[in-house]
């Protein structure tokens, strides 16, 4: 894993290449990346904030806090299904750690997430009338753990897709299911106790709840919540990278 650090320039160039390709010849550029979360926020705010007015206060901001990190994770996972396969020619011809491709995929989506935050945080202050509190400093720690957790999951998905192409389609369906099993458009406290345990079986719920605590409820993470995030991140990285190491010797012949 540490050998990847020597290829940091390659990772940076891969991320920049993907960003340039994505927004090449586009008038609005990266603003198109905001279209999807903004549309979701508008639709869900109207439906749950007006038609079904049982949502949390300042519902649009509540949605923003959950949807942006969810999109970062979901898009990273979906793109990672092709991170090894789509670079098959390069993997067969050049000697380099193939770990750079899933990592570059995560960093590409992280860049888009951070660009979105540049727009949405000022929007939160100006339009949603939220106030910055000291709990917001927890965001950095939560994001760091979320990134590492996502890298581990992308190792798993990218490896599995090399050997089983159907993983790409399965991942798309799984993400649709996980979205509704993650407390993004509803408050977890509004879920009956009998169903709440199902939500807690979803690792993403803990990350989204952590973001909500820090940015929406304006409270610092409890020690229990932090330990759960650390454990999930550790397991994701260890299991993901271990699987990747075991299988990567066969990547060249499979892609």
N, C-alpha and C positions, 0 to 999 in steps of 0.2 A: 504493500500500500504506500509506503514512504517513497518508493521509486517513482510514483506518480508525480511527486513534487518536482522532480527534475524535468518533467514535461509540462510544467505550468504554463509556459509560453504557448505550447501546442493547444492546451485546453483553452487558454484565452483566445487564441486565434479561431478555434472551432466555434466558440460562443459568439465572437464578433462576426464570423462568417454567416452563421445562422441568423443573427439579428439583421445583418445587411440584406441577406436574401429575403427575409420575411417582409421587410419594409421597402425593398427596392421598387422604385417607380411609383411609390404610394404617396399621395399628396398629404394625407394626415399622419403618415408614419406610424409611430408606436401608439398613437391615440386609438387606432383600430383595436388594440389589445384591451382597451377599456370598454369597448362597445358591449362585449358579452356580459361582464359583471355588472355594468351600469344598467343594461336592459333587464337583467335578472332582478336587480335591486328595485327598479321601477315597477316591474310586474308584480313581484312578491309584496312590495310595499302597498300597492293598490289593492291586491287581493286580500292580504291578511291585515292590512292596516285600515281598510275601509269596508270591504265586503264582510270580512270576518274580523271584527275589531277586538280580538282577544290576544293580539300579539303584545310583546313587551313594549314599554314606552320608547319613543324615538326609534321606531321599528326600522326605518331605512338605515340608520347608523348601526343598529344591531346586526342587520343583514350584511352590511359592508365589512364589519369585523370578522364575520365567519366566511363569507364567500371568497374574499381575496386569498386567504391562505389555503382554502379548499381548492381553488382553481390552480394555485401553484402546485399543490400535491397531485391533483388529478391530471393536469397536463404533463407534468414530469413523468408520471407513471405511464400514461398513454404513449408518450413519445419514446420512452425507454424500450418499448416493445420492438422498436426498429433500430435502436441505437447500435446494436452489433450487426444485425442483418444488413442494414443500409450501408454499412462501411466494410462489407465483405471483401471488396477488391483491395482496399487499403490494408486490411488485416492480413490478407494472403501475401502481400508483396513487401510490406514494411515491418521491421521488427520494432515494436513499441508496446507498452503495456495497454492492453485493450480496456483497462479500467477507465481510461480517459474519456471514452465515448459515453457511458452512462453518467459520469460525473459532469461532462460538458452539457449533457441534456438537462440535468438538474440546474446547473448554473445559468443556462440560457433562460429557463423559466423563472429562475430567481431574479434575473435582470428585469424581466417583464413585470414581476411582482413588485420590485422596488420602484420601477417607473410608475406603476399604478398608484403606489403609496404617495408618490410625490404629488399626484393629483388629488387623491381621496382624503388625505389627512387635512390639507387646507380646506377642502370641501366640508369635512366634518366640523371644523372650527367655525367656518363662516355660515354654512347653511343648516347644519344639525345642532349648532350652538352647544357643542360639548366643550368641556374644560380640560386642559392638560393637568394631570395629577402625577405625583411621584410614582404611582403604580405603573405608569407607562414605561418606566425604565425596565420593567420586567420583559417588555416586548423583545428586546435584544436577545436575552437568554432563551426565551421560548422559540424565537425564530432560529437561533443557532441549533437547538435540539431538533426542531422540525426539519431543518435542512439535512442534518445527519441521518435522521430517521428516513427521510425521503430517499437519500442516496442508498441506504441499505435496501429499501424496498425496490428501488430501480435495479440494483444488482440482481435481485431475485427474479424480477419480471424479465429483464433483458436476457438473462441466462436461460430461463424457461422457454422463451420465444425461439431461441436458436434451435432447440430440439423439438418443440411442439408449436407449430405456427398458429394453432387455434388459440393460443394464449392471448394473442392480440385481441381477438373477438371476445374472449372471456373477460379480459380486463375491462373492456368497454362496458359490458353488462354489469360487472361487479361494481364499477365506479358509480353507475346509475343507482344501484341498490345502496351502496355506502352513503351516497348523498342524503338519502332519506333516513338513514340510520345514524346520521350525524346531526347534532342539534344546531343547525345553521339557520333554518327558517322558523324555528320554534324554540322556546325556552325549555331547557331540560326539566325545570321544576314543574312545568305544566304537564309533563308526561306521567301517567299513572305509575305507581311504584312497581306494579307487576310487569310493566314494559320497560321501565328504566334500566333494569339489569341487562336487557338486550342491547341497549345503546352503549352500555359500558363494556360490552364485548368487542366493540369497534374501537381500535386504537386511535383513530382520527378524532373520536369524540373528546378524548383527553386533551389533545392539542387545541381543538376549537374552544373547548371550555376554558382552557388556560388563556387564550387570546381574549375571550369575553371577560374573564375576571380582571385582566390587566387593563383593557382598553374600554370596556363597557361598564362593568360594575365598579371599576376603579379601586380594586383591592389587590394586595400583593398575593402571589401564589402561596398557598399553604405548603408546609413541608411535605405532606402526604402527596399532594399533586405534583410537586417537583420531583419527588422520588419515583413516582409512576412514569413521568416523562423521561427521566434518566434511564429507567429500566427498559422502557419501550425502545428508546434510541439505541441503547447498548445491544439489546437482542436483535434489532433490525440490522445493525451494522455487522455484528459478529456472524449471524446466520447468513445474511446476504453476501458478505464478502467471502465467507468460507465456501458457500456453494459456488460462487463465481470462480474462486481459485481452483476448486476441484474440477470444474467443467471447462475452464477456458483453454486447456490444452487441446480440446477437440473443436474449438470454434472454427479454426481455419478450414477444417475438412467439412464442417456442417454448413458454413455460409456460402 
